Amino acid sequence: MPQAQENIESSWSWVVLLATLVVQSMTLGFPPCIGVFYADLQHDFQASNSETSWFPSIQIALLHAGGPICSVLVERFGCRVTVMLGGVLAGSGMVAGSFSRSLSQLYITAGFITGLGMSFSFQAGITVLGHYFSHHRALANALASSGVSLGISLWPLLSRYLLEDFGWRGTFLIFGGVLLHCCVCGSVMRPVAPKAETAYPPPNKVPEPGCLLTCGRALQRHLAFDIFLQNQGYRIYTLSVVWLLMGFMVPQIFLVPFALNHNIEEHKAALLISIIGFSNIFLRPVIGVMSGWSMFAGHRVYLFALAALLNGLSNFICVISASFSVLVFYCVVFSISMSGVGALLFQVLMDIVPMNRFSSALGLFTILESFTVLVSPPLIGLILDTTGNFNYIFYLASFFLISSALFLGLSFFILQKKNKEKQMMDRVHEEPASEKDLNQRYTEEPVTQPHSTVMYVTYVTSV
């Protein structure tokens, strides 16, 4: 099953990259198009904004919360099987959702089952990409994330076209068949030989561990609580992104209802989401290439914070005017900042944690994200039902994004400053000892010692 280590960064790596790009276009690119079905779902189920918002929030939350389960499946069966299993679940959930007779049934089928399947396919694809690329990892992540942009561009237009002819039920049925193509993408993700350095030593079978100890080891293995407690950079970054996502998904879900509320035609409202996705197709690879430059090595987290800050400030454009031309300008500015966040999100995480713990770190990272992603759309929908004013939800989204960006940038600046001061202090303490050794070396008589065999062990770690 494992292949030669030389296959890393080989020609087949780019085939895997293409498959990951398609998987991300079908999984992460799908939730933003749900706004196209928003009015139809409200009409058919006679539901409020808050009740309807639970459908995309459950789907997106499961898309993130499936990380620990995905980590177990990846370790047990490999990335290929996990991606294919996710495709089966995602497609089956959408097909079952097309027959839903109530919102609760839609929550379970197209929300829970489809979201869980998308999580398996998406996160296993990200994991296998980290193993296939080392030197070009920043570029590979940026190119793969452009699949999200491709999906955001095509899903709304396809949704609008199919909705007019087949209704939302027929469209969900067709989408179920489309999501099954994740199985095709997963089939090309051949396994890579594991590294000689493993994260955990082979377990000691004597004595047999108890149930609590076994559960504790499993949690540590698949949910990186030890990294969260020991790695301050990972802790700051995770908490910042969790807070950021409270406002990041709001414009993508409520932009189409916002445009329809201001008497913009339906096809133009759907086009706004496609403009965001189309711009991301070109912007994400460019930002990914720039982030891979040596001048940004060790500073990518600041680029991420800057992109989040611009994303928060861009939401104020919608408050100024709701005309179509202004909203098009908003989509362009929003897509620039969104490209930075999307291209750097997982690359910064790979910079902070070693790759042999990336799967478990990603699991904890995404499951913490899922709580805010689950709560955010219904909370925003409740505010919209209470006030009836869309401006408040854009103000709230800006608050979350701007505060998260400032906290992340300042925290990492202080953290790096403390690390530099600590390194300087260590050097100061080492200098006297080094000078003493040199004096002894030149004053004492040389002593001839027998030759001994010395073995040097070197290894490369991705941090």
C-alpha positions in Angstrom: 0.0 0.0 0.0 2.7 2.7 0.9 4.6 4.0 -2.1 8.2 5.1 -2.4 9.1 8.3 -0.6 10.4 9.7 -3.9 6.8 10.1 -5.1 6.5 13.2 -3.0 6.6 16.3 -5.2 6.4 14.1 -8.3 4.2 14.5 -11.3 1.4 12.5 -9.6 1.3 15.1 -6.9 -0.2 17.5 -9.3 -2.9 15.0 -10.2 -3.7 14.8 -6.5 -3.7 18.6 -6.4 -6.2 18.7 -9.2 -8.5 16.2 -7.5 -8.3 18.2 -4.2 -9.2 21.4 -6.1 -12.3 19.7 -7.5 -13.2 18.3 -4.1 -13.0 21.7 -2.5 -15.1 23.2 -5.3 -17.9 20.7 -4.6 -17.7 20.9 -0.8 -16.6 24.3 0.5 -18.0 26.0 -2.6 -21.5 24.7 -2.1 -22.7 26.3 1.2 -22.6 29.9 -0.2 -25.1 29.1 -2.9 -27.8 28.1 -0.3 -28.9 31.7 -0.3 -30.3 31.1 -3.8 -32.8 28.7 -2.2 -33.5 30.8 0.8 -36.8 32.4 -0.3 -38.1 29.1 -1.7 -37.4 27.2 1.5 -39.0 29.9 3.6 -42.1 29.8 1.3 -42.5 26.0 1.2 -42.0 25.4 4.9 -43.5 28.7 6.1 -40.4 29.4 8.2 -38.7 32.5 9.6 -35.2 33.7 8.9 -33.9 32.2 12.0 -35.5 28.8 11.4 -34.3 28.7 7.8 -30.8 29.7 8.8 -30.4 26.5 10.8 -30.1 24.5 7.5 -26.9 26.1 6.2 -25.5 26.5 9.7 -25.9 22.8 10.5 -24.3 21.9 7.1 -21.4 24.3 7.6 -20.9 23.3 11.2 -20.7 19.6 10.4 -18.3 20.5 7.6 -16.0 21.7 10.3 -16.9 19.4 13.2 -16.3 16.2 11.3 -12.6 16.7 11.8 -12.0 14.3 14.7 -14.0 11.5 13.0 -12.2 12.2 9.8 -8.8 12.0 11.6 -9.7 8.5 12.9 -10.8 7.4 9.4 -7.7 8.8 7.8 -5.5 6.9 10.2 -7.4 3.7 9.9 -8.3 3.6 6.2 -6.2 6.3 4.5 -7.2 9.5 2.8 -8.4 7.8 -0.4 -11.1 5.8 1.3 -12.1 8.7 3.5 -12.7 11.0 0.6 -14.7 8.4 -1.3 -16.8 7.7 1.8 -17.5 11.4 2.2 -18.7 11.6 -1.4 -21.2 8.8 -0.8 -22.5 10.5 2.3 -22.7 14.0 0.8 -24.5 12.7 -2.3 -26.9 10.5 -0.3 -27.8 13.4 2.0 -28.7 15.7 -0.8 -30.9 13.0 -2.5 -32.7 12.3 0.7 -33.1 16.0 1.4 -35.0 16.5 -1.9 -37.8 14.3 -0.4 -38.0 16.2 2.9 -41.4 17.2 4.1 -40.3 19.5 7.0 -37.4 21.6 7.9 -36.4 19.1 10.6 -36.0 16.4 8.0 -34.0 18.8 5.9 -31.7 19.5 8.9 -30.9 15.8 9.2 -30.5 14.9 5.5 -29.1 17.8 3.5 -27.8 19.4 6.7 -26.3 16.7 9.0 -25.5 13.9 6.6 -24.3 16.0 3.7 -22.3 18.3 5.9 -20.6 15.2 7.5 -19.8 13.8 4.1 -18.4 17.1 2.9 -16.2 17.2 6.0 -14.7 13.8 5.2 -13.9 14.6 1.6 -12.6 18.1 2.3 -10.4 17.5 5.3 -9.0 14.2 4.0 -8.1 16.0 0.8 -6.3 18.8 2.7 -4.4 16.2 4.7 -3.2 14.2 1.7 -2.1 17.4 0.0 0.2 18.2 3.0 1.9 14.8 2.6 2.3 15.1 -1.2 3.9 18.5 -1.2 6.8 19.9 0.9 8.8 22.6 -1.0 5.7 23.9 -3.0 3.3 23.5 -0.2 2.2 27.1 0.0 1.5 27.2 -3.8 -0.3 23.8 -3.6 -2.6 25.0 -0.8 -3.3 28.3 -2.7 -4.1 26.4 -5.9 -6.3 23.9 -4.1 -8.2 26.7 -2.3 -9.0 28.2 -5.7 -11.3 25.3 -6.1 -13.5 27.0 -3.5 -13.6 30.0 -5.7 -14.5 27.9 -8.7 -17.4 26.3 -6.8 -18.6 29.7 -5.5 -18.7 30.9 -9.1 -20.5 28.0 -10.6 -22.8 26.7 -7.9 -25.0 29.9 -7.7 -25.4 30.1 -11.5 -26.2 26.4 -11.8 -28.6 26.7 -8.8 -30.5 29.6 -10.4 -30.7 27.8 -13.7 -31.9 24.5 -12.2 -34.2 26.2 -9.7 -36.3 27.7 -12.5 -36.8 24.4 -14.3 -36.9 21.8 -11.5 -37.6 23.6 -8.3 -35.4 23.2 -5.2 -36.3 19.6 -4.8 -35.2 18.6 -8.3 -32.1 20.7 -7.9 -31.1 19.0 -4.7 -31.6 15.6 -6.4 -29.2 16.7 -9.2 -26.7 18.1 -6.7 -26.6 14.7 -5.0 -25.3 13.2 -8.2 -22.8 15.9 -8.6 -21.4 15.4 -5.1 -20.9 11.7 -5.8 -18.0 12.8 -8.0 -16.0 13.2 -4.9 -15.5 9.4 -5.1 -13.8 9.8 -8.5 -11.5 12.4 -7.0 -10.7 10.3 -4.0 -9.8 7.3 -6.2 -6.6 9.1 -7.5 -5.3 9.9 -4.1 -2.8 7.1 -3.8 -1.2 6.7 -0.4 2.2 8.0 0.4 4.8 6.1 2.4 4.8 7.3 6.1 7.8 9.1 7.4 10.3 7.3 9.5 9.7 9.6 12.4 6.2 8.9 13.8 4.3 11.0 16.2 3.7 8.1 18.7 5.8 5.1 19.7 4.3 1.7 19.4 2.0 1.0 22.4 3.1 -1.0 25.3 0.8 -4.0 25.6 1.7 -4.9 29.1 0.0 -3.9 31.3 -3.3 -3.5 29.3 -4.5 0.1 29.7 -7.8 0.8 31.2 -10.8 2.2 29.4 -10.3 5.8 30.7 -6.6 5.7 29.7 -7.4 4.4 26.3 -10.0 7.1 25.7 -7.5 9.7 26.9 -4.9 8.5 24.5 -7.4 8.5 21.7 -8.5 12.1 22.4 -4.9 13.2 22.5 -4.1 11.4 19.2 -7.1 12.7 17.3 -7.8 16.0 19.1 -4.5 17.8 19.7 -5.3 19.1 23.2 -1.6 18.7 24.1 -0.6 21.0 21.2 -3.4 23.5 22.2 -2.0 23.7 25.8 1.7 23.7 25.0 1.8 25.6 21.7 0.9 29.2 22.4 0.9 30.1 18.7 -1.6 27.3 17.8 -3.8 28.4 20.8 -3.9 32.1 19.7 -4.5 31.2 16.1 -7.3 28.8 16.8 -9.2 31.1 19.1 -8.8 34.0 16.6 -10.2 32.0 13.7 -13.1 30.7 15.9 -14.0 34.3 16.7 -13.5 35.4 13.1 -15.9 32.8 11.7 -18.8 34.4 13.7 -18.9 37.1 11.0 -17.0 35.6 8.0 -19.9 33.5 6.7 -22.6 36.1 7.3 -22.3 38.0 4.0 -22.1 34.8 1.9 -25.4 33.5 3.3 -27.3 36.8 3.6 -26.0 38.7 0.5 -28.6 37.3 -1.9 -31.6 37.9 0.5 -30.2 41.4 1.1 -30.1 42.1 -2.6 -33.6 40.7 -3.1 -34.9 42.8 -0.2 -33.7 45.9 -2.1 -35.6 45.0 -5.3 -32.7 43.6 -7.2 -33.6 41.0 -9.8 -33.1 37.3 -8.8 -30.6 36.5 -11.5 -28.5 39.6 -10.6 -28.6 38.7 -6.9 -27.3 35.2 -7.7 -24.6 36.8 -10.0 -23.2 38.7 -6.9 -22.0 35.4 -5.3 -20.6 34.3 -8.7 -18.6 37.5 -8.9 -17.0 36.8 -5.6 -16.1 33.2 -6.6 -14.9 34.2 -10.1 -12.5 36.9 -8.6 -11.2 34.3 -6.1 -10.2 32.0 -8.9 -7.4 34.4 -10.0 -6.7 36.0 -6.6 -6.1 33.0 -4.5 -3.2 31.5 -6.6 -1.5 34.9 -6.7 -1.8 35.4 -3.0 -0.5 31.8 -2.5 2.5 32.4 -4.7 3.3 35.7 -2.8 2.9 34.0 0.6 5.5 31.4 -0.5 8.2 34.1 -1.1 11.1 34.0 1.3 10.4 37.6 2.5 7.1 36.4 4.0 8.6 33.3 5.7 7.5 33.4 9.3 5.2 36.4 8.7 2.3 34.7 6.9 0.1 35.1 10.0 0.3 38.9 9.6 -0.9 38.6 6.0 -3.8 36.5 7.3 -4.6 39.1 9.9 -4.4 41.9 7.3 -6.8 40.0 5.0 -9.3 39.5 7.9 -9.1 43.2 8.7 -9.9 44.2 5.1 -12.7 41.7 5.0 -14.3 43.3 8.1 -13.9 46.8 6.7 -15.4 45.8 3.3 -18.8 45.1 4.9 -19.4 48.8 5.5 -19.8 49.2 1.8 -23.2 47.5 1.9 -24.4 50.0 4.5 -23.6 53.0 2.2 -25.8 51.9 -0.7 -27.7 48.8 -1.9 -27.6 49.6 -5.6 -26.4 46.8 -7.9 -23.2 48.8 -9.0 -22.2 49.4 -5.3 -22.8 45.7 -4.5 -20.6 44.6 -7.4 -17.8 46.9 -6.1 -18.4 45.3 -2.6 -18.1 41.8 -4.1 -14.8 42.7 -5.7 -13.3 44.1 -2.5 -14.8 41.3 -0.4 -13.3 38.7 -2.8 -9.8 40.2 -2.4 -9.9 39.9 1.4 -11.7 36.5 1.2 -8.9 35.2 -1.1 -6.3 36.1 1.4 -8.2 34.4 4.3 -8.9 31.3 2.2 -5.4 30.9 0.7 -3.6 31.4 4.1 -6.0 29.7 6.5 -4.5 26.2 6.4 -1.0 27.3 5.3 -0.6 29.3 8.5 -1.8 26.2 10.5 0.9 24.1 8.7 3.5 26.7 9.7 2.5 26.5 13.4 2.2 22.7 13.9 4.4 19.9 12.6 2.9 17.8 9.7 3.0 14.6 11.8 0.4 16.2 14.1 -1.4 18.2 11.4 -4.3 15.8 11.1 -5.1 15.9 14.8 -4.4 19.6 15.0 -6.8 20.2 12.1 -9.4 18.0 13.9 -9.4 20.2 17.0 -9.2 23.3 14.9 -12.2 22.5 12.9 -14.4 21.2 15.7 -13.9 24.4 17.7 -14.8 26.4 14.5 -18.0 24.4 14.2 -19.5 25.9 17.4 -19.4 29.4 16.1 -20.4 28.4 12.6 -23.4 26.6 14.0 -24.5 29.5 16.1 -23.7 32.4 13.8 -26.3 32.2 11.0 -29.3 31.5 13.4 -28.2 34.3 15.6 -27.9 36.7 12.7 -31.3 35.5 11.4 -32.8 36.2 14.8 -31.4 39.7 14.8 -32.9 40.2 11.3 -36.3 38.9 12.4 -36.2 41.2 15.4 -35.0 44.4 13.7 -35.9 43.8 10.0 -32.8 45.8 9.1 -30.0 44.1 7.1 -27.5 46.9 8.1 -27.2 45.5 11.7 -26.0 42.1 10.5 -23.2 43.7 8.4 -22.2 45.8 11.4 -22.0 42.8 13.5 -20.0 40.8 11.0 -17.5 43.7 10.7 -17.1 43.7 14.5 -16.2 40.0 14.7 -13.7 40.2 11.8 -11.9 43.4 12.8 -11.6 42.4 16.5 -10.2 39.0 15.5 -7.7 40.5 13.1 -6.4 43.0 15.7 -6.1 40.3 18.4 -4.3 37.9 16.1 -1.8 40.4 14.8 -1.0 42.0 18.2 -0.8 38.6 19.9 1.7 37.2 17.5 3.8 40.4 17.5 4.1 40.2 21.3 4.8 36.4 21.2 7.6 36.7 18.6 9.1 39.6 20.5 9.2 37.5 23.7 10.8 34.6 21.8 13.5 36.9 20.4 14.3 38.3 23.9 14.4 34.7 25.3 16.9 33.7 22.5 19.1 36.7 23.2 19.2 35.9 26.9 20.1 32.3 26.2 23.0 33.4 24.0 24.2 35.8 26.7 24.3 32.9 29.2 26.1 30.6 26.8 28.9 33.1 25.9 30.9 32.9 29.3 30.9 29.2 29.2 32.1 29.2 25.6 35.0 31.6 26.4 36.1 29.5 29.4 36.2 26.4 27.2 38.3 28.2 24.6 40.8 29.4 27.3 41.1 25.8 28.6 41.6 24.5 25.1 44.6 26.8 24.4 46.2 26.6 27.9 46.1 22.9 28.6 48.3 20.4 27.0 46.6 18.5 24.2 45.5 15.0 25.1 45.4 12.3 22.6 42.2 10.3 22.8 41.3 7.1 21.0 39.2 7.4 17.9 35.5 6.6 18.4 32.7 6.0 15.9 30.2 8.8 16.0 26.7 8.5 14.4 25.0 11.7 13.3 21.2 11.5 13.0 19.5 14.3 11.0 15.9 14.8 10.3 13.6 17.3 8.7 10.5 18.6 10.3 7.8 20.8 8.8 7.0 23.7 11.2 
